[in-house]
Amino acid sequence: MKPFLLIAGDSYYPKGGVGNWIRTYATFEEAKSAVSLIQNKRTITKGKRKGEEEVVSTDYLIGETRYDWYDIVDLREWTE
């Protein structure tokens, strides 16, 4: 059994049913490594920090798809 379920979504609220399920993994670390962090940045155009970049949002890349959020659920906690 692969007890670690990776779920993710592209809007604030989860979809109903199993719509946010991505895949199960044997370990938490394996599930975590399937997720890449993408920082969306902008360049500041005015003021003392002009020319510097700042992070304005974060996305998560799983496979070829970007998501707004993700979570890893240990299914063993649900079956006890």
C-alpha positions as CSV (number, residue, x, y, z in Angstrom):
1,M,0.0,0.0,0.0
2,K,1.1,3.5,-0.8
3,P,-0.3,5.5,2.1
4,F,0.6,9.1,1.2
5,L,-2.0,10.8,-1.0
6,L,-0.9,13.9,-2.8
7,I,-3.8,16.3,-3.4
8,A,-3.7,19.6,-5.2
9,G,-6.0,22.3,-6.6
10,D,-6.1,25.3,-8.9
11,S,-8.6,27.3,-6.9
12,Y,-8.9,28.2,-3.2
13,Y,-11.6,25.6,-2.5
14,P,-11.2,21.9,-3.1
15,K,-13.3,20.1,-5.7
16,G,-15.9,17.6,-4.6
17,G,-15.2,13.9,-4.5
18,V,-11.8,12.8,-5.7
19,G,-11.3,15.7,-8.1
20,N,-8.1,16.9,-6.3
21,W,-6.4,13.5,-5.9
22,I,-3.1,13.4,-7.8
23,R,-1.4,10.1,-6.8
24,T,-0.3,8.0,-3.9
25,Y,3.3,7.4,-2.8
26,A,5.1,5.0,-0.5
27,T,6.8,7.7,1.6
28,F,6.1,11.3,2.6
29,E,9.4,12.3,1.1
30,E,8.6,10.7,-2.3
31,A,5.3,12.6,-2.4
32,K,7.0,15.9,-1.4
33,S,9.6,15.5,-4.1
34,A,6.8,15.3,-6.7
35,V,6.0,19.0,-6.0
36,S,8.2,21.9,-7.3
37,L,7.8,25.4,-6.0
38,I,7.4,28.2,-8.5
39,Q,7.8,31.8,-7.2
40,N,6.1,34.4,-9.4
41,K,8.0,37.6,-9.3
42,R,7.7,41.2,-10.4
43,T,10.3,43.9,-10.8
44,I,9.7,47.0,-8.7
45,T,9.6,50.1,-10.9
46,K,9.5,52.9,-8.4
47,G,11.0,54.0,-5.1
48,K,14.2,53.0,-3.2
49,R,13.8,49.3,-4.3
50,K,13.5,50.1,-8.0
51,G,14.9,47.3,-10.1
52,E,14.7,44.7,-7.3
53,E,12.5,41.6,-7.7
54,E,9.8,40.6,-5.2
55,V,7.8,37.4,-4.9
56,V,4.1,38.2,-5.5
57,S,2.7,34.7,-5.4
58,T,3.7,31.0,-5.3
59,D,2.5,28.1,-7.5
60,Y,3.2,24.4,-7.2
61,L,4.2,22.4,-10.2
62,I,3.2,18.7,-10.2
63,G,4.0,16.9,-13.4
64,E,3.2,19.5,-16.1
65,T,0.4,21.2,-14.2
66,R,0.5,24.3,-12.0
67,Y,-1.6,24.3,-8.8
68,D,-2.4,27.0,-6.2
69,W,-2.1,24.6,-3.3
70,Y,-1.3,21.1,-2.3
71,D,-1.4,18.8,0.7
72,I,-0.1,15.3,1.5
73,V,-2.5,13.1,3.4
74,D,-1.4,10.0,5.4
75,L,-4.2,7.6,4.6
76,R,-3.3,5.4,7.5
77,E,-4.7,8.1,9.9
78,W,-8.1,7.7,8.1
79,T,-8.2,3.9,8.3
80,E,-7.5,3.6,12.0
